[in-house]
């Protein structure tokens, strides 16, 4: 695990100056993060990486001159220790998959707040994946199935039958109250199960549970 006692150095890239200004404002208010530079396209981003040596890059996918996918491939080839978070719009599902295939560790929708940005940066810096909490169920399944193709890992043995039952219901987007009614447990007990499941799967939110459960063969979407 990387040393997270020092502030995490973050470099951002987006071709819209107004959006960059807003992102800079959010990052400046976040604890344990240091913004070390900003770029307007992939080529600028690659140049800045050499001079700033960031820990984490947050980059838009669609940019002129060099887009986020191409920049991500170059970064992971030449600077494999740098983690990358993709920034996307709601309708960029295929591009998000391309970014993850290129080596991005996670992604955020552009309407994410500073708390989610901070959580995402901390997660990828620790070597974990991060999937935006506003992800649609369809995209979560696409990501999971795409990830499954690459590693085919199985993790079923680590979970009890009750945990697998609850995971399946979480993946079907039932609330804690609805899950409790189906498995005859209180909402509080279901929440306890949910937290334990997140810990085992190293998931940061419900989307992460869905992605990792499908990826590890614990849940199969119909």
Buried (B, 14 or more C-beta within 10 A) or exposed (E): EEEEEEBBBBBBBBBEEEBBEEBBEBBEEBEEBBBBBBBBBBBBBBEBBEEBEBBBBBBBBBBEEBBBBBBBBBBBEEBEEBBBBBBBBEEBBEBBBBBBBBBBBBBBBBEBEBEBBBBBBBBBBBEBBBBBBBBEBEBBBBBBBBBBEEEEEEBEEEBEEEBBBBBBBBBBEBEBEBBBEEBEBEBEBBBEBBEBBBEBBEBBBBBBBBBBBBBBEBBEBE
